[in-house]
């Protein structure tokens, strides 16, 4: 058997016979219609992204985030508010059949059905057309979702008590007082913390720091009440009340 006889060579079209350098295709035959992704298009994307990033950084420096005071778990009057992009879900939980015993419906079922419908819309409406008028199901789902989100967000903003929210989250200088004072022990025992806060700077009730009241006036308020504070809130002895009133009247800013 001679060398080479009986052997066949098969060419594979997937393997290029000539190695070409990594040069983008020449799109000059389509002037103004298209361009090479690298580096032309990608460079433009990076430049636009850099402009927006610098602008965003300048905005955060000029207008810092509106921070609130340190979270106080004893402040039962604090009403948390989510960021603006979750306000529509926050508003949804205020309705009768989406809150309380139906909280699961408002928190999971309704949002799950809404977002599930948006995800399934392209599979339900498989029309090849690109015009919204030619795709009624997908367009209807999107317009309904957009209208619901816009309305719920607007209604949440319009009905929220922003003045109260500003006061409850305001950063205030903590009062300097001795926590070993007998009056503070009475303050804790009488559950005053629930309304006036652990640092006595207010919550549901007003701040007790720098109130300018005399011990006798504070004792009278404890018995008769004042403003939103109902009467007969104090349940202790007169001796403890005297300690409490003296302690509160001594608080200075």
C-alpha positions as CSV (number, residue, x, y, z in Angstrom):
1,X,0.0,0.0,0.0
2,X,1.5,3.3,-1.1
3,X,1.6,6.3,1.1
4,X,-1.5,8.5,0.8
5,X,-3.6,5.9,-1.0
6,X,-7.0,5.3,0.5
7,X,-7.0,8.6,2.5
8,X,-9.5,11.4,1.9
9,X,-9.3,15.0,3.2
10,X,-12.6,16.7,4.1
11,X,-12.7,20.5,4.5
12,X,-14.8,22.0,7.2
13,X,-16.5,25.4,6.3
14,X,-16.7,26.4,10.0
15,X,-12.9,26.7,10.2
16,X,-11.6,29.7,8.4
17,X,-8.7,29.0,6.1
18,X,-7.4,32.6,6.4
19,X,-7.1,34.2,9.9
20,X,-8.4,37.7,9.8
21,X,-7.5,40.4,12.3
22,X,-10.3,41.5,14.7
23,X,-11.3,44.5,12.7
24,X,-15.0,45.7,12.7
25,X,-16.9,45.5,9.5
26,X,-16.9,48.5,7.3
27,X,-20.4,50.1,7.4
28,X,-19.6,53.0,5.1
29,X,-22.1,51.6,2.6
30,X,-24.8,52.6,5.1
31,X,-24.0,56.2,5.9
32,X,-25.9,57.6,8.9
33,X,-27.8,54.4,9.5
34,X,-25.6,52.1,11.5
35,X,-22.1,52.0,13.0
36,X,-19.7,49.5,14.6
37,X,-20.6,48.5,18.1
38,X,-17.0,48.6,19.2
39,X,-15.7,51.2,19.7
40,X,-18.1,53.7,18.2
41,X,-21.4,52.9,19.8
42,X,-20.0,51.7,23.1
43,X,-17.9,54.8,23.5
44,X,-20.9,57.0,23.1
45,X,-22.8,55.0,25.7
46,X,-20.0,55.4,28.2
47,X,-19.8,59.1,27.6
48,X,-23.5,59.6,28.1
49,X,-23.4,57.4,31.2
50,X,-20.4,59.4,32.6
51,X,-22.3,62.7,32.2
52,X,-25.4,61.3,34.1
53,X,-23.1,59.9,36.8
54,X,-21.3,63.2,37.3
55,X,-24.7,65.0,37.4
56,X,-26.1,62.6,39.9
57,X,-23.1,63.0,42.2
58,X,-23.3,66.8,42.0
59,X,-27.0,66.5,42.9
60,X,-26.3,64.4,46.0
61,X,-23.7,66.8,47.1
62,X,-25.9,69.9,46.6
63,X,-29.0,68.2,48.2
64,X,-28.0,65.6,50.8
65,X,-30.5,62.8,51.7
66,X,-33.1,64.0,54.2
67,X,-32.0,61.8,57.1
68,X,-34.1,61.3,60.2
69,X,-33.2,60.7,63.8
70,X,-32.0,57.4,65.1
71,X,-34.7,54.7,65.2
72,X,-36.4,54.5,68.6
73,X,-38.3,51.2,69.1
74,X,-40.0,52.7,72.2
75,X,-41.6,55.4,70.0
76,X,-45.0,53.8,69.3
77,X,-46.2,57.0,67.6
78,X,-43.7,56.9,64.7
79,X,-45.4,56.2,61.3
80,X,-42.8,54.8,58.8
81,X,-43.1,55.8,55.2
82,X,-41.5,53.8,52.3
83,X,-39.6,55.4,49.4
84,X,-41.6,56.9,46.6
85,X,-41.4,53.9,44.3
86,X,-43.2,51.7,47.0
87,X,-45.9,54.3,47.9
88,X,-48.5,52.6,45.7
89,X,-48.1,49.3,47.6
90,X,-48.2,51.3,50.9
91,X,-51.4,52.9,49.8
92,X,-52.9,49.6,48.8
93,X,-52.5,48.3,52.3
94,X,-54.7,51.0,53.7
95,X,-57.9,49.7,52.0
96,X,-60.3,47.4,53.9
97,X,-59.8,44.2,51.9
98,X,-56.0,44.6,51.7
99,X,-55.2,45.2,55.4
100,X,-55.9,43.8,58.8
101,X,-57.1,40.2,58.5
102,X,-56.8,40.5,54.7
103,X,-53.2,41.7,54.9
104,X,-52.0,38.6,52.9
105,X,-54.3,39.7,50.0
106,X,-52.9,43.2,49.9
107,X,-49.3,42.3,50.4
108,X,-49.0,39.1,48.3
109,X,-52.1,38.2,46.3
110,X,-53.0,41.4,44.5
111,X,-49.3,42.5,43.7
112,X,-48.6,38.9,42.6
113,X,-51.5,38.8,40.2
114,X,-50.6,42.3,38.9
115,X,-47.0,41.6,38.2
116,X,-47.8,38.0,37.0
117,X,-50.2,39.5,34.5
118,X,-47.5,41.9,33.2
119,X,-45.0,39.0,32.9
120,X,-47.5,36.8,31.0
121,X,-48.8,39.6,28.7
122,X,-46.3,38.9,25.9
123,X,-47.2,35.2,26.0
124,X,-50.9,35.8,26.0
125,X,-50.8,38.4,23.2
126,X,-48.4,36.9,20.7
127,X,-49.2,39.2,17.8
128,X,-46.3,40.0,15.5
129,X,-47.3,43.7,15.3
130,X,-45.3,46.4,17.0
131,X,-48.0,49.1,17.1
132,X,-49.8,49.3,20.5
133,X,-53.2,49.5,18.7
134,X,-52.5,46.1,17.2
135,X,-51.8,44.5,20.6
136,X,-54.8,45.3,22.7
137,X,-54.1,42.7,25.5
138,X,-50.5,43.7,26.2
139,X,-51.3,47.4,25.8
140,X,-54.4,47.2,28.1
141,X,-52.4,45.4,30.8
142,X,-49.6,48.0,30.7
143,X,-52.0,51.0,30.7
144,X,-54.1,49.5,33.6
145,X,-50.9,48.9,35.6
146,X,-49.5,52.4,34.9
147,X,-52.8,54.1,35.8
148,X,-53.1,52.1,39.1
149,X,-49.5,52.9,40.1
150,X,-49.8,56.6,39.3
151,X,-53.1,56.9,41.1
152,X,-52.1,55.0,44.2
153,X,-48.8,56.9,44.5
154,X,-50.5,60.3,44.0
155,X,-53.3,59.5,46.6
156,X,-50.7,58.3,49.1
157,X,-48.7,61.6,48.8
158,X,-51.9,63.7,48.9
159,X,-53.3,62.2,52.0
160,X,-50.1,61.8,54.1
161,X,-49.6,64.1,57.0
162,X,-46.3,65.6,56.0
163,X,-46.1,68.1,58.9
164,X,-46.4,65.4,61.4
165,X,-44.0,63.2,59.6
166,X,-41.4,66.0,59.5
167,X,-41.7,66.5,63.3
168,X,-41.6,62.8,64.2
169,X,-38.4,62.2,62.2
170,X,-36.7,65.5,63.0
171,X,-33.2,65.2,64.4
172,X,-33.2,66.9,67.8
173,X,-30.5,67.4,70.4
174,X,-31.0,64.7,73.1
175,X,-31.7,66.0,76.6
176,X,-29.0,65.7,79.1
177,X,-30.3,64.1,82.3
178,X,-29.4,61.6,84.9
179,X,-31.0,58.3,84.2
180,X,-30.4,57.2,87.8
181,X,-32.7,60.0,89.0
182,X,-35.7,58.7,91.0
183,X,-38.0,60.8,88.7
184,X,-36.8,59.0,85.6
185,X,-37.6,55.6,87.3
186,X,-41.2,56.8,87.9
187,X,-41.3,58.1,84.2
188,X,-40.5,54.5,83.0
189,X,-42.8,52.8,85.5
190,X,-45.8,55.0,84.4
191,X,-45.2,54.1,80.7
192,X,-44.7,57.7,79.8
193,X,-42.1,56.5,77.3
194,X,-44.9,55.3,74.9
195,X,-45.9,58.9,74.2
196,X,-42.9,61.0,75.0
197,X,-40.0,58.7,74.0
198,X,-37.1,57.2,75.8
199,X,-35.1,60.5,75.5
200,X,-38.2,62.6,76.5
201,X,-38.0,64.3,73.1
202,X,-41.5,63.4,72.0
203,X,-43.4,60.9,70.0
204,X,-47.2,60.8,70.0
205,X,-47.0,63.4,72.8
206,X,-44.9,66.5,72.8
207,X,-41.3,66.9,73.9
208,X,-40.8,67.3,77.7
209,X,-37.4,68.9,77.3
210,X,-37.3,72.6,78.1
211,X,-41.0,72.8,78.8
212,X,-40.7,75.8,81.2
213,X,-43.4,74.4,83.6
214,X,-43.2,74.3,87.3
215,X,-43.5,71.0,89.2
216,X,-47.0,72.0,90.4
217,X,-48.2,72.6,86.9
218,X,-46.8,69.3,85.7
219,X,-48.5,67.4,88.5
220,X,-51.8,69.2,87.6
221,X,-51.4,68.1,84.0
222,X,-50.8,64.5,85.1
223,X,-54.2,64.5,86.9
224,X,-56.3,66.7,84.6
225,X,-54.6,66.1,81.2
226,X,-53.8,68.6,78.5
227,X,-54.3,68.7,74.8
228,X,-54.4,65.2,73.4
229,X,-53.4,63.8,76.8
230,X,-56.6,62.5,78.6
231,X,-57.1,63.1,82.3
232,X,-56.1,60.6,85.0
233,X,-53.2,59.1,83.1
234,X,-51.1,59.0,86.2
235,X,-51.8,55.9,88.4
236,X,-49.0,56.2,91.0
237,X,-48.7,57.7,94.4
238,X,-48.5,61.5,95.1
239,X,-44.9,61.0,96.4
240,X,-43.8,59.5,93.1
241,X,-45.7,62.2,91.2
242,X,-43.7,64.8,93.1
243,X,-40.4,63.1,92.0
244,X,-41.6,62.9,88.4
245,X,-42.8,66.5,88.2
246,X,-39.5,67.8,89.7
247,X,-37.5,65.7,87.3
248,X,-39.5,66.8,84.2
249,X,-39.4,70.5,85.2
250,X,-35.6,70.3,85.5
251,X,-35.0,69.1,81.9
252,X,-33.1,71.6,79.9
253,X,-32.1,71.7,76.2
